[in-house]
Amino acid sequence: VQLQASGGGLVQTGGSLRLSCAASGRAVTQHTIGWFRQAPGREREFVAAVSRSGLTPGYANSVKGRFTISRDNSNNTVNTVYLQMNILKPEDTALYHCAASLAQLPTLLVRDYSVWGQGTLVTVSS
């Protein structure tokens, strides 16, 4: 599985952004896809994840009600996972990575993810 994240940028507090993760490869439909973020000087933290089917999402408490994860499985070899981010705050500023896990359901543990894409930078100005 290969992952390509995009969609980051600069936005004002209260604004919105949509990140995309293009997950490709024969086994892509067997993977849960998650989003993690890492701010300077801080550890990588879980943001959201969606199951293989796209029917079961999971969120960090810090983004519940503001972020929505979704998955387009219409192509068997390329699945796209979206992270719609609304009501953005300065503390959401970070490098956002998507990652793939063989877990059946969304998992927040970094160690459960075996494939990582490059990050896309989100900057929220106050």
N, C-alpha and C positions, 0 to 999 in steps of 0.2 A: 504494500500500500504506500502511495506517495501522497503528500499533503501540500497544498499551496494556499496560503492565507492571503487575503487582500481586503481592502476597504477602510483601512485606518486613515486618520487625518487629524486636523485641528478643528475643534468645535468649541463653542462657548458653553458655559454652564447652562444646563437646562435643554441643551440641544440633543440631536439624535445622530446616530451613525449606524450603518449596517455592515457588519463584517461577513465575509464569505470564506468558506474553506472548501476547496475543490479536492475531494478525496478520490483517488483513482487507483485502479488495479483490480485484478480478478477477484480478490477476496474482500473487496471493500464492503460488500453487503453483510459480511460477518463481523464487522467492527462497530462498536460504539464509538462515537466521535465526541470529543470534549473540547472545551475552550479553557485555557488557563491564562493568567496574566502575571507579569512580573514588573514591579516598579523598581527604580534604582534603590539599591541598598536593602531591598526586601526579598523575602523568599517567594518562589513561584506559588501562586494560589489558584485554587479551583474557581471557575466562574460558572460554567454550565456544561451539561452534556446531554446527548440524546441517544436513545437506544438504536439498535440495528434497524428496527422497523420504522423508526421515526415517531412512534406513538408515545413513548415514555421519556419525558424530559426530567432533568434534575437541575437545581439551581443552588448557588451559594446564598446564604441569608442576605448578604450585602447587596444582592442584585435582584432579589425576588420582587416582582411587581414592576420592575423597570426594564429588565432584559427578557427577551423571548428567543428561544432557540428553536429552529425548525430544520427539517431535512427533506431534500428532494431526492427520492430514490427512483425516479422514472427511468434513469439510465443505469443498467446493471454494472457498468464498469467505471462510471464517474458519478459519485453522489456529491451533492453540494449541501453543505450545512451552513445555515445562516445564523448570525447572532444579531438580532435587532436590539439596539441599545438606545433607550429613551431616558429622558430626565437625567442626562449625564452630569456628573459631579467632578470636581477637580481630583478627588481621590480615586476616580476611575482611570486616571492617567497611568498608562503602563504599556509595555510591549505585550501584545496578545498573540498567543500561539494556539493552534489547533493540534490535537493529538488523537491517536487511534488506539483503542483497547479491544481485546477479545472478550471482555466482560459482556454478559448478556444485557445487563441493565446499566444505567448511568452510574459511574463511580467517581468519587472525588479524590481518590488517591493517585498521586503522581506515579507511584510505582506500578500501578495497573496499566499504564499506557506505554506501549512499546515503540510507537512510531510518532515522531514529532515533526511538525513543519516549521519553516522559518517564521518569525514573528511579523506582525504588522503593528505599527505604532499608533496609539491613540493618545491624543493630548487634549485635555479639557481645560480651557482657560477660565479663570475666575473673573 
